[in-house]
Amino acid sequence: MPAPFVPRPQRLLAALLSVHLALSACAAQAPGSALWPQPAELPPDRAAGTAPVPPQDFAPLQVRPNFRAPSAAHCARPPQMREVLGRGDGQEVAAHRAPSRPRLAAAPAPAAALSKTAPAAAAESALADAVEAAPAAPPQGAGATEAAALPARRAAGPVTAGVVDDNADFAEYLAFRARTQVAHRALDIRERYLLQVRDGQGRAVADAEVLVRSPQGQAAWARTDTAGKLWLHPDAFDARHAHVYEVTARRSGVESRGYLQRGQKSALELRLDAGAPQARARLDLVFLVDATGSMDDEIGKLKASLRSIADEVAGLPSRPDLCFALVAYRDKGDAFVLRSHDFTNDLGAFQRVLDQLRAAGGGDYPEAMNEALHETVHSLAWRGDGATRMVLLLADAPPHLDQGGPQYDEDLKAALGKGIKIFSVGASGLDRQGEYIQRQIAQYTGGRFVFLTYADAQRPASGPGRETVHDVRNYSVQTLDRLIVRLVREELGAL
């Protein structure tokens, strides 16, 4: 699997920067000098000695990518399961990645057995979780797969949801962050700069690899979206706050390089003649789902609406080549921490996988979102150059911040490097900390924050409506399935 690229240092950088600074210094006399951006006013703690001084050279990189580049060629295979248990030593099972199979439905209980004491009911629930933790044995005999009974799909009513784009209304997002004091992993995104990559004909270059490096050797990796754009947040990776950054874009073996000066107002535009765009869009879509007990309604709706979502997405003007994956997670005390089903283009098989998912477990409020996000970014077989990569994160609780292991801020950097946009969906019961973290996840990767709405914001049982408890402004409301299709349509619209 190819690794993200690291270009060679450029010995002409000092000369280029000297010319740049000389022209900037002559702004009053030189014609066309308005093309050169002026430095922004810096905060007091960084104002002293801020005149850019060109380095002799860019130091060798002090960091390396924390991810592997997406490189799968296709998803024409059955969904393959990987599971991490939540009880015992937490060792991975199904390491052979056997194809997922539908489970046989349990026989109905006799009427006399329906009434149980509380201890008996609790024991039965624990037993059901234990049975669920083990992969099902394959049905025997020809045609057994088709004959196997699937869990009954609940008749889920409509679910309404709103959406906000924190990158489009960035000032309001910064205000939300300032007034929301909750525990979270720090990502400094207060300064941002827009990168636009186009080809020789002025067309957007989607999925171009991007490397941003400081003179001291700090670096970040990213990929452009379907519009050839990317928001760069240098302070998220460079604690030394350099005044200039080298930005290199690459696609199909062709590179283009430019320099970003801190404080510049205009977008940095790079030209990259990387060949004609692909004839057909390719979409990798992951459902990353909190599968604890409180998520029963949301999972039921997703099961009921998957087919219509897939049909509408497949019918979009770009007629995308679709791959689906599912990563479900609970917590360390439950039957499983995470259960992932890798990409497949077999919608029928994927529907059966989703139909087997049920909400159970949980306990304390935070869940194993960190582990599930890490699995999603690093373990799934994302397709390579030219694919559009999206995650729908459906959750009603934040991740654990009190445990070791993967941390979401590091995996957001890897997601950006792999060109994965995450659209966070806040389900009923999501508190202020959960909202803050879900919006962090969406904003940093270029996605959006989606939240369920109700007739009465304080009573999710009140049914669909336009009200929400979340700290959002100027949002639109649709049914959740229509909103998912809309987000995909807008993402693919630039192709």
C-alpha angles and dihedrals in degrees: 000000000000119000124228111272128258113196124215119264114267114234093195093063095099092054092047093050092046091056090046093052093044091055091047091051090053094052093127093057109024117091113234092018090133086079088074113081119233121230115262121239108270128217114270094255090061101031099092115093095358098144104124112252113194111235120233088241142335110272120237113274113279093196137046130211114279092212144049120246116257108258112155112135099207146346099224095135139092116275109273121210130221120180137188114198121229097207129061117009095340093236118165117258130196089040088162087066095229116193113268117253132198115255122235112251116248117250115258113267118246114260091247090058096055094085112067138167116253095255091050092048091050091050091050090051091051090049091051090053091049092051090048092053093067122072111251121251114250116262113254127237136026114312092010092130092059092043095050110110115238124211110276112265110235120234097248117193124221118297117204125205141181129213137206129189107217092187092055093048096034097156091057090047091054089049090052090052091049094052096042112079108185137131112274143140111273121247113166105216099151093114117049137168131198122236120196121189119195136169127235091278093052094255120142115260107220124202095014113162112241130197120191115190136178125219088252093058102259113138148178132197129214144152130231120249127237090282091054090249135127135177111225120207106188096179090060089071106015114066090176092065099223118206096224134032133194111229119196125184124194134185129164091353094306119118135199126185136198141158128248118205118205111252098023114146102205126074118261107241124198127189115219121176096203100153132261119326117258118274096234131034118243118207126192107193123186127191105209104190136184100224099189121127098269091061096067097111095046093048090049091054092048091052092050096047104038095095094051091046091051093046093050093046091048089052095055116120091257089054092213125214099239132213122179131199134175129208114182122184141183125164142287096270094052133085090273137007093208139352118193131189112197126228120299135167091210102103093184092055091045091051089054090051091051092046090058092057116100133177115249142133127029121131114169115048104252117070138198095279092134093059093044094049090050090051091049095050100039110026107041119091099246114188120248137236116008100012122130110227122201135171125196106203110197113188144138099199138049125247123265111272093180099068137075125239127068118003123207097230092060092047091050088060089051091047090053089050091052094045095247116154116202120207107196117211114199111209127201113297096031107145130210093273091050091050092050093051095043090052090048089054094048098042097048095050095042096254130119137249114247122187134184117248132205142191087251113026092209094052115051088185088066090086134237119340145123103275127105138175092218124109097249137130135203099009132160124223131217136150108285096245092051090047092053090052090048092052091050091046092052092046093051095038094091093057 
